[in-house]
């Protein structure tokens, strides 16, 4: 049964998690709260982000969104899935077949939530604030329904 997350926000969460993995962390967020208007993710971290890092994360997430990547799902046997995705967050009663969600070639992970069919449906990603407390970095973000215009160099 799928969780009833707002599909654009949930897909943006996947992209943010993969961006954080590539830029800073060894693990996806350990806690999340996803809503249509605003969301937050918590990471085990050793400090708050700098303004430059926040800008770089936003830029990377929006670059991925602009690629108009297809979002797909497949079901794999748990042993096969364990070869290429982290299954540590799966409940013990997850069963033998695991739903895997892919955001183009950018992100792949087990997931039960709802997603958009293509990243073009997400909008513009914006970090609204970050905070650091007792080993936890919290990133708060929202989606703006602006049309993303590609920048062209002449």
NORGIWO-V192679 format. One record per pair of residues at least 24 apart in sequence whose ideal C-beta (glycine too) atoms are under 6 Angstrom apart, sorted by the first residue. I is the first residue (numbers start at 1). J is the second residue. D is the distance in whole Angstrom. If there is no record, write none. Layout:
# NORGIWO-V192679
i=I j=J d=D
i=I j=J d=D
This chain:
# NORGIWO-V192679
i=2 j=112 d=5
i=2 j=113 d=6
i=2 j=114 d=5
i=3 j=112 d=6
i=3 j=113 d=4
i=5 j=34 d=5
i=5 j=113 d=5
i=5 j=114 d=6
i=6 j=36 d=4
i=7 j=114 d=5
i=7 j=115 d=5
i=7 j=116 d=5
i=8 j=116 d=5
i=8 j=121 d=6
i=8 j=122 d=5
i=8 j=143 d=6
i=9 j=34 d=5
i=9 j=39 d=5
i=10 j=34 d=6
i=10 j=113 d=5
i=10 j=115 d=6
i=11 j=71 d=6
i=11 j=115 d=5
i=11 j=116 d=5
i=11 j=122 d=6
i=12 j=122 d=5
i=12 j=125 d=5
i=14 j=103 d=5
i=14 j=107 d=5
i=15 j=61 d=5
i=15 j=64 d=5
i=16 j=61 d=6
i=18 j=106 d=6
i=18 j=107 d=4
i=19 j=57 d=6
i=19 j=60 d=5
i=19 j=61 d=5
i=38 j=142 d=5
i=39 j=141 d=6
i=40 j=138 d=6
i=40 j=140 d=5
i=41 j=139 d=5
i=42 j=136 d=5
i=42 j=138 d=5
i=43 j=137 d=5
i=45 j=137 d=4
i=47 j=132 d=6
i=48 j=130 d=6
i=48 j=132 d=4
i=49 j=130 d=5
i=54 j=127 d=5
i=58 j=127 d=6
i=61 j=125 d=4
i=62 j=125 d=5
i=64 j=106 d=5
i=65 j=119 d=5
i=65 j=122 d=5
i=66 j=148 d=5
i=68 j=118 d=6
i=68 j=119 d=6
i=68 j=120 d=4
i=69 j=103 d=6
i=69 j=104 d=3
i=69 j=119 d=5
i=70 j=118 d=6
i=71 j=103 d=5
i=71 j=115 d=5
i=71 j=116 d=6
i=71 j=117 d=6
i=72 j=102 d=5
i=73 j=99 d=6
i=73 j=101 d=5
i=74 j=100 d=5
i=75 j=99 d=6
i=76 j=100 d=6
i=85 j=109 d=6
i=85 j=110 d=6
i=124 j=148 d=6
